[in-house]
Amino acid sequence: MTDEKNDEKEMEKRDEKREEKSPEEKNWDEKYRRDPLGSFIWACIIIWAGLVLLADNMNLVNFRQIPGLPAAFNPEPWSVILMGAGVIVLVEVVIRLLVPAYHRPVFGSIIFAVILIGIGLGNLTNWNFVWALILIALGLSIVFRSISKKRQE
């Protein structure tokens, strides 16, 4: 009987120590269990980059002559990678907003996606316009967060 009590106490202590750990101390497996979507999205970005580089190296796709693109837009493979990564991050945002199990703040991801897509678009993008939109979105986000916090209180 005392052995069972000791075992239970030891298990409780281990659980308490595990809960006390800061996020930096937790190993990768624990982080993955908490947010498998984030790991999956980064894996998708890496796979996308590999596929684009492979297609370019094997001359399967000539990104500079894609029909329907403006003549001023001659994307390099890295531009295509960055645009695709931005789209993948936007897909993550949509999933996080629609699936309650993966719900997390997404504003930073939206800004990151816009920057990736903007860099990928290169000479089609007027950066003065993009940065102004990012600042407006940031300001609106702060306003909406403050309004929603007041409603919750």
N, C-alpha and C positions, 0 to 999 in steps of 0.2 A: 504494500500500500504506500509506504514512504517513497519507494522508488518511482512509483507513478506520479506522485506529487512533485518529486524533484524533477522528473522529466518534463512535466507540465510547466513548472517554473522556468526551467531552462529554455523551453520553447517560447514562452512569453517574453523572456529577456531577449532572445534572438530576434523575435518579431519587433520588439521595441527598438532595438539597435538598428534594424533594417529601416524602420520608419524614421529614425532620427537622422539618417544619412542625408546629406545635401544632394541635389541633383548631379553635381559634379562627381560625387563619390560613387554613384550608382553605375553599374556596368552597362555595357551596350545592350545586353539581352533585356534588362529591365526597362531601358529607354525604348527599345523596340516594342515591348509589350504595351507600353503606355501610348505610343504613337506609331503604329505600323504603317499608317498612310504616308507619313513623312519619309520613312525609309523607302517605301515603294516608289514615291514620286522621284526621289533622287536617283533611284535605280533606273527609272524610265528615262530621266534626263541623260544619264550616262549611256544607256543603250541607244537613245536617239543620236547622240553625238557620234557614237561608234558607227551606226548605220549610215549617217551622212558622210562621214570621212571615208568609209569603205566604198560607198557608191561613187564618191568623187575620185578616189584612187583607182578604182576599176573602170572609170569612165562610163559608168552606167547612166549617170545623169549629168548633164551639163547645166549647172545652175545659172550660167550666164546667158543661156538662150531658152529660157522657159517661155512658151507662148502665153500671151496675155499680160505679161509684165511690161511696165513702161520702159522705154529705151534707156532712160536715165538710171534705172535700177539694175545694176549688174551685181547680184549677190555673190559673195565668196562663200565657201562651205561654212566658215565660222559664223557668217551672218545668218545662214539658214539654221545652224545649230542654236544660236541665241534666240532667234524668233521662235523656233520649236520649243525651246526650254521655257520661254515666256508663256506659250500656249499651254504647256504641261502644268506650269504653276497656276495658271488661271483655272484649269480643270480641277486642280487640287482645291482651290478656293470654292468652286461650285460644290464639290463633294463635301467639304467641311460645312458649308452652309445648309446643304440638304440632308445630310446624314447626322442625326443627333449624336451618335457614338463618337464621331470624329470632330465634333464642334470645338473650335478654338478661335481666338482672334485672327482675322485674316487681312487686316488692313496693310500690314507690312508685306504680306505676300502679294497683294495687289500692286503695291508700289514696285516691288521687285520685278514682277511680271511685266509691268509697263516699261521699266527701264531696260529689261532684256529685249523686249520687242522693239523698243526705240533704237537701241544700239544695233540690233539686227537689221532694221530698216535703213540704217546708214544715211545715204544721201537723199532719201525721200523724206526724211524727218527734219523738221525745223525744230531744233532743240530748244529754242526760246519758247516755242509753243508748248512742247512737252513738259518742260520744267514748270511753266506757269500752271498747267493742268494738274501736275503733281502737287504743287503748293495749294491750289484751290481744294483739291480732294483732301489733303491733310487738314486744312482748316475746317472744312465741312465735317470731317470725321471727329475732330475735337469738339465741335459744337454739338453734334448728335450724341456723342458719348456723354457730355455734360448734361444734356437734356434727359437722356435715358436714365442717368444716375439719379437725377432729381425725382423722376417719376417713381423709381424703385424705393426711394426713401419715403 
